[in-house]
Amino acid sequence: MRLMWLRRDKQAFEGAQRTLRTARRRQQSGDAPPTRRVRWVHRVGRAHRHGMTVWSVQPRRRRPVVRVVYLHGGGYVHPLTSDYWRLVSALARTPALVEVPAYPLAPDATVDDVLPALVALAADDVDRLPTVVMGDSAGGALALVVARRLCDGDGPEPRRVVCLSPWLDATLSEPEVRDLEASDPMLAESGLRAAGRWWAGRRDPADPEVSPQATRLDGLPPVDVLVGDRDILRPAVETLAERARDADVDLRVHEVTSMFHVWMTRAIPEGRRTRRALVALLRTTAASPPG
């Protein structure tokens, strides 16, 4: 935990101006490509699809049984980092085909610029594999929004949605957020709110396609949400879970004690356990009949 504080992860989102400066610097550096280890272990591809660079990672020898469209986080302003490839590599061992789009980022791009491309990518029929839409943080919110679009007729319905530490309320309006900020080494509310406004563009940040805690839940496939009890984004997860219970929707929240934001990408024992649990979930999904 101390190492994460020392790495100043949280400072990247402290205040709108610092958030913007940090985002611009990281965007200039670009997306981190799959690591050397990932390339050694898996078959890695890169293509230009729907106006985006899309990385694909799959086993070298085993045939994938499920396709994962993985939407990375970073507050809609940070590009892919090397930590994501640790998680993607684990998911590919399912065996799975994992597709990771390097989508355009705020403040230059907004949800209305990017969402159609992500929906089109998720709607692609790749080897007739069942599709799971998964993402973390901002990408966890996008996973739910993309699934909603697909279920509303924009493409074939995904088999499952998995949201990891999702940022479901861009406004961070829940009063518990401020109390949780002191225990979350990863996120600060001031910069996050600014990033949410940039991503919303002309929309209200409370719009369901920016803050999907308010999205319609009927007709969605099974949804799994993983969140740590120290995450400042947890209150919105609880709000979504209450709505799901009232609507009799198959949404399961897996809250992990003493965990912080996106711990499942980290090289820590809890991260490894969660990655194994995600692989087990993908195998169960692949073996289950649709519908």
Secondary structure, 3 states (H helix, E strand, C coil): CHHHHHCCCHHHHCCHHHHHHHHHHHHHHCCCCCCHHHHHHEEEEEEEECCEEEEEEEECCCCCCEEEEEECCCCCCCCCCHHHHHHHHHHHCCCEEEEEEECCCCCCCCHHHHHHHHHHHHHCCCCCCCEEEEEECHHHHHHHHHHHHHHHHHCCCCCEEEEECCCCCCCCCCCHHHHHHCCCCCCCHHHHHHHHHHHHCCCCCCCCCCCHHHCCCCCCCCEEEEEECCCCCHHHHHHHHHHHHHHCCCEEEEEECCCCCCHHHCCCHHHHHHHHHHHHHHHHHHHCCCC
